[in-house]
Amino acid sequence: MLGFTNQKGEVDINNRHLAQINEKYKGKEREFELSKGKEMDFLRRITLLNNYYPVNADTILAQYHKKADVTELYKMLDVIELTLDRNDPYIRAVRHYNKSKSIDYGNKKISKKNAFDWVNYIEWEDFKQAVIKDKHLIDSVSKVTGVESRLIVACLVGEQIRLFNSNRETYKKVIGPLKILSVESMYSYGVTGIKENTAKKIEYYLKDASSPYYLGEEYERLITYPGEDDSTYSGSDYSAVRDKLDTLSGKDAIRMNRLVDYRNHYYSYLYAALFVKQIKMQWQRAGFPIDDRPEILTTLFNVGYPQSVPKKDPKVGGSGIDVHGKRYTFGMITYEFYYSGELSNVFPIHGKKFDNKFVY
């Protein structure tokens, strides 16, 4: 629920480990790209993973064959190791490999399940069918904002996965039987849970060139209202029309209808993408870029503008989410999704998450 309160939420218990993962690859993309030794090491680790979780190994290998960024592939392996229990047979095998650089085939123990618990529930299959229906909308938003489609979907996952409980009325009446996304309409709105006040701020910052969130002139008119884009107005007339619209309840009604439209979720994705990019620009201008930190970007998406204070050591966390009895934070569940490889055939993982020439 973006900006639902001004509370900081909780810091994820894995925050330190995620920071270490980021630091391990920071500034070393070219080194990983060119190193044959790294590629061989990666393939050995895939072989090892295949001995325990072949479903995950196949997913990552598919990304490898698509020439995915090598650092992103390594992060896909890292998040699996971070997710699993320390006594999991695969983790013990990884420890042996890291020590000896050899695979102990005698301990092979194949699991038919996915290493990520939330993927193994029927609700995830229903969600996948629902979000695939919106691919054209998400990709369209990606093209006009320059925000990677997968990052937009990560924000969506954080909101929708809270409903992953077949006993909840929303799931039983909406998601399960109809394979559609839940549209929130109480305190936050749409499929990505945008709060009305946050939506207004997103719009304001689009046009405020003095703001640290400002994206540039080409983004100013991505969200307009009737009368604002009428080319017959002179500059002064347009300003007067805009000021008048700001005082009308009609503008609020239009915004709300756009967000809660259950037939078309375009604006839910547009507001989410613009918020994430505005935050990205804020941190970049402050000298603390977080372009390659989807877990930080989605955490800030969850807690809102007040908690977005650029600094050297951002924290992963946000609202607590319970999925069938297992506790996650918003930032962690979105991080797991991003590097799980789930839906990567529809929403690929790109090395660059902003302003890239994404291919769909």
C-alpha positions in Angstrom: 0.0 0.0 0.0 2.1 2.9 -1.3 2.4 5.6 1.2 -0.4 4.3 3.4 1.3 5.6 6.5 4.5 7.5 7.3 5.8 4.6 9.3 9.1 3.1 8.3 7.8 -0.4 8.3 10.2 -3.2 9.3 13.8 -3.8 8.2 14.2 -7.2 6.7 16.4 -9.7 8.6 18.2 -10.3 5.3 19.1 -6.6 4.8 22.8 -7.1 5.5 23.1 -10.1 3.2 21.4 -8.2 0.4 23.8 -5.3 0.8 26.7 -7.8 0.7 25.3 -9.3 -2.5 25.0 -5.8 -4.1 28.6 -4.9 -3.0 30.0 -8.1 -4.4 28.9 -7.1 -8.0 29.0 -3.3 -7.7 31.2 -1.9 -10.5 32.3 -5.4 -11.7 29.8 -6.0 -14.5 32.5 -5.9 -17.2 34.7 -8.2 -15.2 31.9 -10.8 -15.0 31.0 -10.3 -18.6 34.5 -11.0 -20.0 35.7 -13.7 -17.5 35.6 -17.2 -19.0 36.4 -18.5 -15.5 33.3 -16.9 -14.1 31.2 -18.4 -16.8 32.5 -21.9 -16.1 32.0 -21.4 -12.4 28.4 -20.3 -13.1 27.8 -23.5 -15.2 29.1 -25.7 -12.4 26.9 -24.0 -9.9 23.9 -24.6 -12.2 24.8 -28.2 -12.4 24.9 -28.3 -8.6 21.6 -26.6 -8.3 20.1 -29.1 -10.8 21.0 -31.9 -8.5 18.6 -30.5 -5.9 16.2 -28.0 -7.5 16.0 -28.8 -11.2 13.0 -26.5 -11.7 15.0 -23.5 -10.6 18.1 -24.7 -12.5 16.0 -24.8 -15.8 14.7 -21.3 -15.2 18.1 -19.8 -14.7 19.6 -21.8 -17.6 16.9 -20.5 -19.9 18.1 -16.9 -19.0 21.7 -18.0 -19.7 20.8 -19.2 -23.2 19.0 -15.9 -23.8 22.4 -14.1 -23.2 21.2 -12.5 -20.0 23.5 -10.3 -18.0 26.0 -12.5 -16.2 25.8 -10.5 -12.9 22.0 -10.9 -13.0 22.4 -14.7 -13.4 24.7 -14.8 -10.4 22.2 -12.9 -8.4 19.6 -15.4 -9.3 21.7 -18.1 -7.8 22.6 -16.0 -4.8 18.9 -15.3 -3.8 18.1 -19.0 -3.9 20.9 -19.6 -1.4 19.7 -16.7 0.7 16.1 -18.0 0.7 16.7 -21.6 1.7 17.2 -22.9 5.2 20.8 -23.1 6.3 20.4 -26.9 6.8 18.9 -27.5 3.4 20.9 -30.3 1.5 21.5 -27.9 -1.3 23.1 -25.3 1.0 25.3 -27.9 2.5 26.4 -28.9 -1.0 27.1 -25.3 -1.9 29.3 -25.0 1.2 31.2 -28.1 0.0 31.6 -26.7 -3.5 32.8 -23.3 -2.2 35.5 -25.0 -0.2 36.6 -27.7 -2.7 35.4 -26.3 -6.0 34.0 -29.8 -6.7 30.5 -31.2 -6.8 29.7 -34.0 -4.4 27.3 -36.2 -6.5 26.9 -38.7 -3.6 24.6 -36.2 -1.8 22.3 -35.7 -4.7 18.8 -35.1 -3.5 16.3 -34.0 -6.1 13.2 -31.9 -5.1 10.2 -31.5 -7.3 9.4 -28.2 -5.7 10.5 -24.7 -6.4 13.2 -23.3 -4.0 10.9 -20.3 -3.4 7.9 -21.4 -1.2 5.4 -18.9 -2.6 5.8 -20.3 -6.1 4.6 -23.7 -5.0 1.1 -22.5 -4.1 -1.9 -22.7 -6.5 -2.4 -18.9 -6.0 0.8 -18.2 -7.8 -0.3 -20.1 -10.9 -3.6 -18.1 -10.8 -1.7 -14.8 -10.4 0.6 -15.6 -13.4 -2.4 -16.1 -15.6 -3.8 -12.8 -14.5 -0.7 -10.7 -14.9 0.0 -12.2 -18.4 -3.3 -10.7 -19.5 -1.9 -7.3 -18.7 1.4 -7.7 -20.5 0.5 -5.3 -23.3 -0.4 -2.6 -20.7 2.8 -3.1 -18.6 5.0 -3.1 -21.7 3.2 0.0 -22.9 4.0 1.8 -19.6 7.6 0.5 -19.8 8.0 2.1 -23.2 6.7 5.6 -22.3 8.5 5.7 -18.9 11.7 3.9 -19.5 11.2 1.6 -16.5 11.8 -2.1 -17.0 8.5 -4.1 -17.2 9.8 -6.7 -14.7 10.5 -4.0 -12.1 6.9 -2.7 -12.6 5.6 -6.3 -12.1 7.8 -6.6 -8.9 5.8 -3.7 -7.4 2.6 -5.5 -8.5 3.7 -8.8 -6.9 4.3 -7.1 -3.6 0.8 -5.8 -3.5 -1.0 -8.9 -4.9 0.9 -11.6 -3.0 -0.7 -10.5 0.2 -3.9 -12.2 -1.0 -2.2 -15.5 -1.4 -4.5 -17.3 1.0 -7.3 -19.4 -0.4 -9.4 -18.7 2.7 -9.6 -15.0 1.9 -12.8 -13.9 0.3 -11.0 -11.8 -2.3 -9.1 -14.9 -3.5 -12.2 -17.2 -3.5 -14.4 -14.7 -5.3 -12.0 -12.9 -7.7 -8.5 -14.2 -8.2 -9.1 -17.9 -8.1 -12.1 -18.5 -10.4 -11.6 -15.5 -12.7 -7.8 -15.4 -12.9 -7.8 -11.6 -12.6 -6.0 -9.2 -10.4 -7.5 -7.7 -7.3 -8.3 -4.0 -7.6 -8.1 -2.2 -4.2 -10.6 0.5 -3.6 -10.5 1.4 0.2 -7.3 3.1 1.5 -5.1 2.6 -1.5 -6.3 2.0 -5.0 -5.8 -0.1 -8.1 -3.9 -3.3 -8.6 -0.6 -1.7 -7.4 -2.1 -0.1 -4.3 -1.5 3.6 -5.0 -2.8 6.0 -2.3 -4.6 9.0 -3.6 -2.3 11.5 -2.0 0.7 9.8 -3.4 -0.9 9.8 -6.9 -1.3 13.6 -6.6 2.4 14.0 -5.6 3.5 11.9 -8.5 1.6 14.2 -10.8 2.9 17.3 -9.1 6.5 16.2 -9.3 6.1 15.5 -13.0 5.8 19.2 -13.6 8.0 20.6 -10.9 11.4 21.2 -12.6 12.9 22.3 -9.3 12.1 19.0 -7.6 14.7 16.2 -7.0 12.1 13.9 -8.4 11.7 15.7 -11.7 12.1 13.4 -14.7 12.3 15.9 -17.5 10.1 17.8 -19.9 9.2 14.8 -22.0 7.5 13.2 -19.0 5.4 16.2 -17.9 2.4 15.3 -19.9 2.3 11.5 -19.3 -0.7 12.2 -17.0 -3.2 14.8 -18.2 -6.8 15.7 -17.6 -9.5 17.0 -20.0 -8.7 20.5 -21.2 -5.0 20.3 -20.1 -3.8 19.0 -23.5 -6.0 21.3 -25.7 -3.5 22.9 -28.1 -5.9 25.8 -28.7 -5.0 27.3 -25.3 -2.2 29.8 -25.1 0.4 29.4 -22.4 -1.4 31.7 -19.9 -4.8 30.2 -20.7 -3.4 26.7 -20.1 -2.1 27.7 -16.7 -5.5 29.1 -15.8 -7.2 25.9 -16.9 -4.8 23.8 -14.9 -5.3 25.8 -11.8 -9.0 25.6 -12.2 -8.9 21.8 -12.6 -6.9 21.5 -9.5 -9.8 22.9 -7.5 -12.5 20.7 -9.0 -13.7 17.5 -7.5 -14.0 16.3 -11.1 -10.3 15.9 -11.4 -10.2 13.8 -8.2 -13.0 11.7 -9.6 -11.2 11.1 -12.9 -8.0 10.1 -11.1 -9.9 7.7 -8.9 -11.8 6.2 -11.8 -8.5 5.6 -13.6 -7.0 3.9 -10.7 -9.9 1.6 -9.7 -10.9 0.7 -13.3 -11.0 -3.1 -13.1 -11.1 -3.5 -16.9 -8.0 -1.5 -17.6 -5.1 -1.3 -15.2 -2.9 1.0 -17.3 -2.9 3.9 -14.8 -2.1 1.6 -11.9 1.1 0.5 -13.7 1.8 4.1 -14.9 1.8 5.6 -11.4 3.9 2.8 -10.0 6.5 3.1 -12.8 6.6 6.9 -12.4 7.0 6.7 -8.6 9.9 4.3 -8.9 11.6 6.4 -11.5 11.1 9.6 -9.5 12.7 7.9 -6.5 15.5 6.6 -8.7 16.2 10.2 -9.9 16.1 11.6 -6.3 18.8 9.1 -5.1 20.9 9.6 -8.3 20.9 13.3 -7.8 22.0 12.9 -4.2 24.9 10.8 -5.2 23.6 7.4 -4.0 22.4 5.6 -7.2 20.0 2.6 -6.6 19.4 1.7 -10.2 20.5 -1.9 -9.7 18.7 -2.4 -6.4 15.2 -3.6 -7.1 14.7 -4.5 -3.5 15.4 -0.9 -2.4 13.3 0.6 -5.1 10.3 -1.6 -4.2 10.8 -1.1 -0.5 10.5 2.7 -1.1 7.6 2.1 -3.4 5.9 0.5 -0.4 6.7 3.0 2.3 6.3 6.1 0.2 8.0 9.5 -0.3 8.5 10.4 3.4 10.8 7.5 4.0 12.8 8.0 0.8 15.9 9.7 2.3 19.0 9.1 0.1 21.9 7.7 2.0 24.8 5.3 1.7 23.2 2.3 3.4 19.5 2.0 2.3 17.5 -0.7 4.1 15.4 -3.4 2.6 12.0 -4.0 4.3 8.6 -2.3 4.4 5.2 -3.8 5.3 5.1 -7.3 6.7 3.5 -9.9 4.5 2.3 -13.4 5.5 2.1 -16.0 2.8 0.7 -19.3 4.2 2.3 -18.7 7.6 5.7 -17.5 6.3 6.7 -14.0 7.0 8.2 -11.7 4.4 8.8 -8.0 4.0 7.6 -6.2 0.9 11.1 -5.5 -0.3 12.2 -9.1 0.2 9.3 -10.8 -1.5 9.8 -8.5 -4.5 13.5 -9.2 -4.6 12.8 -12.9 -4.5 10.4 -12.5 -7.4 12.7 -10.4 -9.4 15.6 -12.9 -9.3 13.5 -16.0 -9.2 13.1 -16.1 -13.0 9.4 -16.6 -12.6 7.6 -15.0 -15.6 10.9 -14.2 -17.2 9.7 -15.6 -20.5 7.1 -12.8 -20.5 8.9 -10.1 -18.5 12.7 -10.6 -19.0 15.4 -9.6 -16.6 17.5 -6.8 -18.1 20.9 -5.7 -16.8 19.7 -2.1 -17.0 16.4 -1.4 -15.3 15.9 2.2 -16.5 16.0 3.9 -19.9 17.1 0.9 -21.7 15.9 -0.2 -25.2 13.9 -3.0 -23.8 12.9 -5.7 -26.3 9.6 -7.4 -25.9 
